[in-house]
């Protein structure tokens, strides 16, 4: 009975994290991810970085790229909190189809 009661709360937490990640992707991360990356769910058509729908990265890969930078992509490790990086990583992986 307790597990069933926790499920709606867990789903709400996951949705809140997804929504926070989407907001970061579109406007709050500086520079915004959508400036460089294409991601259909976000309506983003950036052409500098890889198209995330094609890449379909998992959350771990996204978080590592955010923390450390990758190629021309800058590091967001000093700009975003761990919670923000996690939310953004979850959003990108779920929105692109990379979450399995």
N, C-alpha and C positions, 0 to 999 in steps of 0.2 A: 504494500500500500504506500509506503514512504517513497519508493522509487518512482511510482506513477505520479505522485504529487510533485516530485522534483523535475519531471520531464518538461512541463510547460515553462518553468523558470529557466531551465537550461536552454530551451529553444529560444526564449526571449533574450537571454544573454548572448547566444550565438548571433541572433538577428541584430542586436545592438552593436556587437563587434563588427559585423558585416557593414552596417550602415555607417559606423564611424570610419571604417576603412575606405568606404566609397567617398565620403566627404573629404578625407585626406587625399585620395587619389585625384579628385577633381579640382580641389582648390586650396586645401590647407597646407599641404607639403610645399615647401619652397625650395626649388621650383616644383610646380605641380607635375605629377607623373603624367597627366594627360597631355602635357605639352609635347612630350617625346614619344609616348607609347600609344598604340592603338589598342582599344579594348571595347568591343561592341556593347557590353552591358552598360558601360559608362558613356557611350556615345563619343568616345575619344578616338581621334583619327591622327594622332601624332605619327610622324614618319622618321624620326631620328633614331629611336631605340627599336628593339624588336616588337613585332605585333604580339601581344600577350595571348591572344586567342590561338595563334599558331604555336607559340612556345609552350603554353599550358604548364607553367611552373607550379611545383608544389609549394606550400607555405614556407618550408625550410629554405628552399632556394631563393624565394623572394626576400625573406628576412635576412639571409646572408648578403644578398646584393644590396639591400638597404643599409645594413650596418657597415659594410666594408667598401661599397662602391664596386663597379664592375665595368671594365672598358672605359667608355666616355661617361658613364653614369657616376655622378658624385655620391659620396657616402652621406647618408642621412643620420648616422650614428650620433652625431653631436647636435643634430637639429630636432630629432624626434625622440620621444620617450620610448622605453621598451614596450609599453602598452600600445602606443601608437604604431610602432613598427609591427607588432604582432597583429593588430587590427588590419593594417594595410596588407600584410602578408596573407591573412585569412581571406580578405576581400579579393585580392588578385587571384589567388589560387581557386577560390570558389567561382568567381565570375568568369574566369578563363577556361574552366573545365579541368584544371590541374589538381583539384582536391579529389582524392580517390577514397 
